[in-house]
Amino acid sequence: MPLRFPDWPDDLAAVVYVDHFGNLATGIRAGTLPESAVLRLAGRPLRRARTYAEVPKGAAFWYDNSNNLVEIAVNCGRAAEVLAAGVGTAVLIDSEN
């Protein structure tokens, strides 16, 4: 059993890292969300896509990154700029999904 801090959350519904492409890594484990989950960041709904090509240019979406965390990106854009978001920005999980 791994050592855990009792008050440490398993998931953090916020941006925890902005990479040099402007993608927004969150502290949400992607495996805890259904593929149909809609996230909200900066008031914008974000649907899941497996690849950038699945969404139109300029569209924001979320995907399961190589660390199995939810990452937010924009096809041919910088999510940090398009969504005016950075480390600490809250990510909401739509309760309807």
Beta strands, then each sheet from edge to edge (+ up, - down):
strand 1: 12-18
strand 2: 24-29
strand 3: 39-41
strand 4: 44-46
strand 5: 60-64
strand 6: 69-74
strand 7: 92-93
sheet 1: 1+ 2- 6+ 5-
sheet 2: 4+ 3- 7+
end
